[in-house]
């Protein structure tokens, strides 16, 4: 007979993971033994294990080897348990530094002196010297006395370095991610996560990883590039000869040598945020190290790394420097980080400084010469132009330990300036980094200058991995010589997606704005359109936007026009009039720029224009003062702001400058499914689908290899197909079902199955987000057609109301938080005449008033009965193993009542019985109390439940003496299991046989002593229940 339990979380994911980890060299520690090692559940270290590892170390003084004193070891154990007083990241950073570098402790010496010696918490050089352990069901006490219980914890030398949440294949792995993120919050168990270096969520088909503090949207998949190593390792550790995705991820991330490498070299703190390498950074750096050390057969140490923008290229540079500095074969390395723009040079310096690598910035050509000659300076950042001074003075630094790291190496570094760098640093190893693909005509030249390609991470793979979001193009070209009549036509076009009320409101706003726009018709029309699109599309999602203007005066004009419309806070980031940004300025234009700085910048920042730009950027990224940045060229390269969701383009751009600019909106951010490019200038000749881009001459995209820019930008045609498919798949859930489609109850009953509801939530979410994009994209709206869009809107309203009803009915909370604001705006602005309310928070069965309020919102007695039942189910699940009798009593009542209802379909009787069960549950009424001897012993209670259920059913009337005796039997069962639940017992047939025999003896002795007769099959049921409980608790 098929066994459904094979699909449960424990056997399908958790047990398999433990078996593989054991075969990778981890010692399995059962829960009961782990809790003894911890001392109490608020502790997360195994202090005796850590003490054992530390005691193995010694120091040499005057030729005599001496072990560390107990005083030093005790202090080391206290030091590694850093307090959380200054916050999780501060404690995490303190612990990480101790793990990586160890610490010095003062020892009293045999000659009466004192001296400090280094003590290591991890042996990085010889992994086999560490103590590797894995345990599961790791209950940790929270500040409020409750518990959180991660599924698997890996410990090295008694320190919990890896935390894993396991899910069965039918559950979204994102739930495991969300549990981890919740668990490191202050009210949960941050005292465990301050030690964690890798945090994982897994089920058999998907695994995601991050580190302590990683936002949920940044948890990543791992794609192993050393495929042969991975496959061989998987075959060796597979418990059944089969290999799934979970096995591959465990091998790739948690093999002992790999785990230590990831922690030591590929983890860093960036502005007090802990980050761990993604797979492309890890393998890109390993490939670079092979190139540098001459191990890849290319006969050069030079080369180019192309990792698409938004995938962490700057941090890849930081990690590479960190890796080179730690390599014992590379003696006294020095680094020169080169860029060709002032703002990027400053940004590169800041990126390194944020990770405690302390670079020095060369501000002048002479300053660069001085820094190059000062061998005490390890990391220098400079503009490429600064090499001009050194080259003219015929300076040559012939050291071969200098690494020349050139950012955006496809640009000005190619020509004469590149030659100057090489003249000054002839023996330096040259590593070029680029975030954009190379033009076909430039590839040969780039590789000739910098060396062969080392590693690539193209755009389509980054989108597939979820590292960046896809970009969607929206063409709204407004001609330069636009007339009043054309503007009226354009207004009709842009209000088409809106609801009738919003259309009338837009016309009124435009009529008030029109008198202001007579003298600068085009610029004000662009400003009006940007304002209205931003207000309806981006702002409701709490996202922001950038505007690329054709000139500095145009940027200022847009700023003032958008500001007049109200509701959008803009900031202009441009250079003063005395600095060139590439355009020709008239006297009037210079005055406009000068007046802008005088009126808007100098009152607060004086002449410190850099401080103003920093304020504008930080306010845009993480504060409320700026919704929209307006620029000409500044910030269109190198500026990283995940909250930027729309780039409004009103200037010509081509090739690299175009790809770099549009990448400003490709970063991942909650609520952001796409980066939207809104083009008022006409940067593409025609772009309806991604295929059009590959041959587009106007934008210069035809100059790239198609594979290098695959799906870099999607057009309206691409999104139309996605929207149609999402709509069709949403309806497909109901197509084959027979129900009353004219009543809300019929639609709700069609989603009675939990798996079907999950599918409905997922498909509705996708459809809502794509429709949201369509209503904010006039080209997509036009491509879909007005009639079809009206149907989509009606369907959205229908299904959103259905979602609200079933969330309430079945007591579910689906995480739509990333999209709620956008969907509400979509309903309010484009679909509904009245405000849309779509959030339902689950209410506990114990909250009588809250329950009453929610039940009043349901329109049928059956729905109200279901609402009570589903809340009861959820509440009972929390006490399944702590109070098995209560769980059994009420579960049976719920099951019987539901079966009666399905047979009779009497809605009134169903609701009345559910209300009675809920009242009994609130009062804790079970008609049974536990024996006094186990009243405070949750393990014994669980075993007692398995015994009492069978015996009470057999002898009907259980005396108080017999009941108390069953309590004592449960205590003996607990002792017997605890004594045998040693390492690996769940997978050890001999141990299980011994345990079963011991329990069998206890049961038979009890039955004989109390004169109770039970058939063998009932005794087997008791045994089965006891063993199942033992597996779950030990």
C-alpha positions, -999 to +999 in steps of 0.1 A: +000+000+000+014+035-008+026+054+022+016+091+021+040+099+050+070+098+026+059+132+014+060+147+049+087+173+057+107+150+080+114+120+058+114+138+025+137+167+034+150+168+070+160+131+075+176+129+041+196+161+047+209+146+080+220+114+064+239+133+037+255+155+063+266+125+083+283+110+051+300+144+046+317+139+080+293+155+105+285+137+137+248+135+143+238+146+178+202+137+188+180+165+202+180+151+237+218+149+238+221+183+222+200+198+250+222+183+276+253+197+259+237+232+258+227+231+295+195+250+290+173+260+260+183+296+261+219+286+254+229+277+218+266+268+222+280+234+231+305+249+256+321+215+265+327+208+228+342+242+223+363+237+254+376+204+241+387+220+209+404+249+226+422+226+250+439+209+221+458+241+214+491+251+230+518+278+227+555+276+227+576+297+250+614+294+253+612+261+235+586+246+258+551+237+245+524+246+271+486+241+269+464+272+274+451+277+309+416+270+319+413+308+327+421+317+290+398+291+276+370+302+298+375+338+287+375+327+251+342+309+255+327+340+271+342+363+243+327+343+214+293+347+230+291+384+222+262+403+237+234+417+216+233+450+234+245+470+203+222+450+180+224+418+160+249+430+133+273+444+159+274+411+178+276+391+145+306+412+133+324+407+166+318+369+165+329+368+128+361+386+135+369+362+163+361+331+142+383+343+113+413+357+133+411+341+167+421+362+197+451+367+220+451+357+256+476+365+283+492+335+300+512+333+332+546+317+322+567+292+341+594+319+347+569+343+364+564+365+333+533+372+313+528+371+276+498+369+251+494+341+226+469+334+199+440+310+204+419+299+174+382+291+174+384+273+140+413+255+124+410+270+089+441+253+074+433+217+085+395+212+085+398+177+099+410+191+132+377+207+139+347+190+156+319+188+130+284+181+143+248+183+132+216+183+153+179+188+146+147+202+162+169+228+178+144+244+203+156+278+215+139+298+242+127+333+232+127+363+255+090+358+263+095+322+274+081+307+242+103+287+218+114+287+181+127+255+167+149+255+135+149+221+118+187+216+114+217+233+130+253+226+120+280+233+146+318+235+142+336+232+175+303+236+194+295+269+176+263+269+155+274+282+121+246+270+099+208+271+104+185+253+080+147+252+076+133+222+058+100+219+039+082+191+021+081+194-017+045+206-017+054+237+004+069+269-010+106+271+001+099+309+006+081+299+038+114+285+051+131+317+041+104+338+059+108+316+091+146+323+092+141+360+087+115+361+114+136+340+138+165+365+139+142+394+149+146+408+184+115+390+198+126+356+186+161+339+187+188+364+175+211+348+201+213+318+177+216+337+145+244+360+157+266+329+152+252+318+119+273+322+088+250+304+063+212+304+066+193+280+043+157+271+034+153+239+014+130+213+001+139+184-023+136+205-055+147+240-044+173+254-020+179+290-012+207+304+010+218+337+025+235+347+058+223+364+090+205+396+080+200+388+044+166+402+033+142+375+020+143+388-016+181+384-017+182+347-007+198+330-037+201+297-055+235+280-060+246+268-094+277+246-090+303+251-118+326+223-107+299+199-119+321+168-119+332+173-083+296+179-072+283+148-090+310+125-077+305+138-041+267+134-044+270+098-056+293+090-026+269+105+000+235+097-015+215+074+009+196+057-019+217+062-051+195+090-063+204+127-063+180+156-060+185+194-059+187+194-021+215+169-022+235+190-047+231+222-026+241+205+006+273+191-011+281+224-027+276+247+003+282+225+033+310+201+024+335+209+051+363+225+030+337+245+010+319+258+040+351+271+056+361+287+023+328+305+020+329+318+056+366+328+056+370+345+022+335+351+008+317+368+037+319+405+045+301+434+062+290+462+039+278+492+058+270+470+088+251+446+066+264+410+065+267+396+029+278+363+015+289+356-021+266+345-047+278+316-068+289+337-098+311+358-074+326+327-058+335+310-091+345+343-108+370+349-080+383+313-080+388+316-118+406+350-113+429+334-087+438+306-112+445+332-138+467+352-115+487+322-103+491+308-139+469+277-132+445+280-161+469+274-190+464+309-205+501+320-202+491+353-186+479+367-153+457+393-169+420+391-180+385+404-180+355+397-157+321+405-171+294+403-145+262+421-155+253+453-136+233+447-105+248+413-098+274+426-072+304+435-094+318+460-068+316+434-040+333+409-063+362+433-066+363+436-028+362+398-022+389+393-048+412+418-030+404+400+003+412+366-013+445+378-028+456+395+005+451+361+023+470+340-002+503+330+014+519+325-021+513+362-030+538+383-011+528+418+000+503+425-027+492+461-035+462+472-055+454+502-077+417+505-084+411+526-116+380+544-129+374+572-154+348+593-136+350+613-104+317+600-089+326+564-097+361+568-082+346+581-050+320+553-050+346+526-055+366+540-027+335+541-005+326+505-014+360+493-001+360+515+029+326+502+040+341+467+041+370+478+064+397+476+036+407+513+040+417+524+005+435+558-001+422+580-029+447+597-052+433+632-056+460+645-080+485+632-104+513+640-080+493+624-052+491+592-072+529+592-077+535+596-040+510+568-031+526+544-057+560+551-042+548+545-006+549+507-003+531+510+030+499+519+011+481+487+002+450+499-017+449+530-039+419+543-059+424+567-087+411+582-119+428+569-150+436+605-161+459+608-130+484+585-148+491+613-173+512+632-148+532+601-138+538+591-175+550+626-184+575+624-156+586+590-168+577+573-135+580+536-136+571+513-107+584+479-117+571+459-088+554+427-098+532+425-067+508+453-079+473+444-091+457+469-115+419+465-111+402+486-138+365+492-134+343+495-165+372+485-186+354+488-219+356+527-219+383+553-220+410+529-206+414+515-241+434+542-257+463+565-248+454+565-211+457+527-211+492+529-225+501+555-198+489+530-170+511+503-185+541+527-189+539+536-152+531+500-140+547+477-166+548+446-144+514+449-128+487+422-132+458+438-151+423+427-143+394+444-161+359+445-147+328+454-167+291+453-160+280+456-196+287+432-225+314+441-250+305+453-284+314+429-312+339+454-326+356+459-292+360+424-280+393+417-297+408+451-286+396+446-250+410+411-247+443+423-263+446+451-237+435+433-206+439+396-214+414+368-222+380+366-206+381+351-171+344+348-162+310+360-174+276+363-159+252+375-186+219+394-182+195+365-189+212+343-163+210+370-137+173+375-143+167+338-142+185+336-108+164+364-095+196+385-089+181+413-110+146+421-122+137+421-159+135+454-177+104+464-197+104+492-223+076+517-228+079+541-257+060+574-252+079+596-277+069+633-276+083+651-306+105+682-300+082+705-321+050+693-304+019+714-310-011+721-288-033+698-308-007+670-305-007+675-268-045+671-266-042+638-286-015+626-263-036+633-233-064+611-246-038+584-251-024+584-216-057+585-198-071+555-217-062+529-190-078+549-161-112+544-146-139+569-157-136+589-125-098+591-128-101+602-164-123+631-155-099+640-126-069+639-150-087+662-175-094+687-148-058+686-136-045+691-172-069+721-178-055+738-147-019+730-158-023+740-194-018+778-189+016+770-173+027+749-203+022+774-231+058+787-232+075+753-228+049+730-243+071+699-247+090+700-215+059+706-195+040+678-213+069+654-204+068+667-168+030+662-166+032+627-179+061+617-156+042+631-126+009+613-134+026+580-142+047+581-111+017+590-088-004+561-102+023+534-109+054+538-086+044+558-055+016+535-043+042+506-042+066+529-022+090+527-051+110+556-066+121+568-100+150+586-119+147+610-148+175+613-174+173+648-190+189+659-222+207+688-205+213+704-171+189+733-179+162+707-190+167+688-157+161+720-138+130+728-159+116+693-153+123+697-116+103+729-112+074+717-134+070+684-115+072+702-082+044+726-092+021+697-097+026+686-061+028+652-044+063+643-058+095+653-040+123+658-066+160+665-064+183+675-092+219+660-092+240+678-118+274+695-119+277+733-115+280+755-146+318+757-145+322+719-149+315+703-183+289+675-187+293+673-225+266+698-236+271+733-250+258+760-226+245+794-236+249+823-213+212+819-203+217+782-196+248+789-174+227+815-154+199+790-149+223+764-135+240+790-113+207+803-100+196+767-092+227+761-070+223+795-054+186+790-046+184+752-038+219+740-028+239+768-012+213+778+016+218+743+032+252+731+018+271+762+009+296+754-019+300+718-008+282+704-039+295+669-031+277+669+003+245+680-015+248+651-040+254+627-011+223+640+007+202+636-024+214+600-030+210+589+006+175+605+009+165+588-023+178+554-012+166+552+024+146+582+034+113+600+026+127+634+015+133+625-022+109+605-045+126+612-078+161+620-088+166+641-120+200+640-137+218+646-169+247+622-168+256+619-131+243+587-113+235+570-146+265+547-140+275+530-107+246+543-087+229+514-068+194+521-055+171+491-054+141+513-047+144+529-082+117+512-103+113+535-132+138+554-154+122+582-174+145+589-204+144+622-222+178+622-239+197+603-266+217+573-254+234+544-272+254+512-266+272+510-232+258+543-219+223+530-226+228+496-210+244+512-180+216+538-175+188+513-178+205+490-152+198+517-126+163+501-123+172+464-125+180+459-087+158+436-066+134+453-042+102+443-024+071+450-045+092+454-077+087+428-104+101+448-133+123+478-140+103+501-163+121+522-190+098+550-201+112+566-232+101+602-243+131+607-267+130+577-290+162+558-281+150+528-301+139+527-337+113+501-328+110+478-298+079+457-294+096+425-284+131+415-272+138+402-308+135+438-322+163+449-299+190+426-314+188+444-348+181+480-336+206+504-351+194+536-335+202+524-300+234+506-311+221+473-297+229+457-331+265+460-322+264+433-296+263+395-298+227+384-293+237+359-266+254+387-246+222+408-244+196+380-244+163+394-230+181+426-217+149+446-224+114+433-230+088+451-251+050+454-249+046+424-272+065+402-247+044+414-218+012+410-237+018+373-242+027+369-204-005+387-194-027+365-217-011+333-204-015+344-167-052+352-173-058+319-190-040+299-163-060+317-135-093+307-151-081+272-158-083+265-120-121+267-123-128+255-159-133+218-151-152+223-118-189+220-114-203+246-089-229+274-087-211+303-104-239+328-095-232+326-057-202+335-037-206+303-017-201+283-049-168+300-058-155+296-023-164+259-022-145+254-054-114+263-035-120+240-005-088+220-013-057+236+003-034+229-026-058+244-051-061+276-029-023+278-029-022+276-067-050+302-069-031+326-047+001+322-068-017+326-102-038+356-090-006+373-077+011+369-111-020+381-130-024+411-107+012+422-111+012+419-149-021+438-151-007+465-129+022+469-154-003+470-183-023+498-167+010+518-162+022+511-198+003+528-225+020+507-252+011+475-235-025+488-229-028+496-266-013+462-276-038+443-254-068+464-266-094+484-247-121+457-247-097+430-235-083+452-208-119+459-195-124+422-192-091+417-173-101+445-149-135+429-142-119+395-137-093+410-113-120+426-092-139+393-091-109+372-081-096+398-055-130+397-037-129+359-039-094+359-024-105+381+005-135+357+012-114+325+013-086+341+033-112+349+059-130+315+056-099+293+058-079+314+083-050+318+059-024+345+057-007+345+023+023+368+021+012+394-005+029+422+015+053+429-014+023+436-037-006+448-015+000+486-021+004+482-058-027+460-061-048+484-040-037+513-062-045+492-093-081+486-080-086+522-068-072+540-099-080+517-128-109+494-117-130+505-087-150+537-080-147+530-042-115+522-023-104+486-024-096+468+009-079+435+003-059+426+034-073+401+059-053+392+091-059+358+106-075+359+141-069+333+169-097+311+180-091+324+215-099+360+205-137+358+209-143+394+199-120+392+168-136+360+158-171+375+161-161+405+140-146+383+112-176+358+112-199+387+107-182+394+074-189+360+060-222+356+041-231+320+048-234+296+078-212+271+060-185+297+055-187+306+092-184+270+102-154+265+079-138+296+094-141+282+130-129+248+119-098+260+101-088+282+130-092+252+153-071+230+130-043+256+131-045+260+169-045+223+175-015+217+154+006+238+179-003+215+207-001+181+189+030+169+208+028+190+239-008+180+248-017+149+228-050+142+246-064+177+239-052+174+203-069+140+199-101+150+216-108+181+195-094+167+163-118+138+165-147+162+172-138+183+142-135+153+120-169+139+131-186+172+126-172+178+092-182+142+081-217+148+094-220+181+075-207+165+042-234+138+046-263+161+056-253+196+042-272+211+072-255+245+074-272+256+106-263+224+125-227+225+112-222+261+125-238+254+159-216+223+165-185+242+155-193+271+179-198+246+207-164+229+200-147+263+199-162+273+233-150+240+248-116+245+234-113+280+248-121+267+282-096+239+278-123+213+283-110+178+275-127+157+302-093+143+311-063+155+332-027+143+331-013+123+361+004+145+387+038+128+381+041+141+345+022+174+349+054+194+340+071+169+317+062+175+280+081+145+268+064+121+292+030+137+284+036+129+247+044+092+256+015+090+280-009+101+252+002+072+230-003+047+259-035+061+273-053+063+240-050+026+234-055+013+270-084+036+278-102+024+247-097-013+257-107-013+294-133+015+293-131+025+329-096+036+340-092+040+377-071+069+391-045+044+403-042+029+368-040+064+353-012+074+377+006+041+369+004+050+331+020+083+340+049+064+357+051+041+327+055+072+305+084+084+327+101+049+323+095+050+286+112+084+284+142+072+304+145+041+282+144+061+250+168+088+262+194+062+273+194+046+238+189+077+216+226+081+209+242+093+177+226+081+145+200+060+163+172+069+139+192+054+110+206+025+130+185-007+128+203-024+157+196+005+181+160+007+170+155-030+176+171-027+211+148+003+218+117-015+206+125-045+227+130-024+258+097-006+252+080-039+245+092-053+278+080-022+297+045-025+281+041-062+288+053-058+324+028-030+330-001-049+315+008-080+335+011-060+368-023-044+363-041-074+349-049-057+316-054-079+285-046-064+251-044-081+217-010-081+201-020-056+174-030-031+201+003-035+218+019-029+184-001+003+180+013+015+214+048+007+203+043+024+170+030+056+187+059+056+212+085+052+184+070+079+163+070+103+192+106+093+200+117+101+164+101+135+166+115+144+200+149+128+201 
